[in-house]
């Protein structure tokens, strides 16, 4: 797999309850950047941020990063459980 860029697709897209969709690495990075300081200190968001950073260094971690982001979104009830 080539190095990831902002436009690189995630392993799968994530449809938020508010109508937004997180589809690319850039979308995920922008979403994580929008978290406030309190949110960033929560374990589930720390894991999502860490795994996205790992995926940016080593693209084979992209699926794990996407799953961690989905888990964090589910934990905060920002997406529907399917």
Beta strands, then each sheet from edge to edge (+ up, - down):
strand 1: 9-15
strand 2: 21-24
sheet 1: 1+ 2-
end
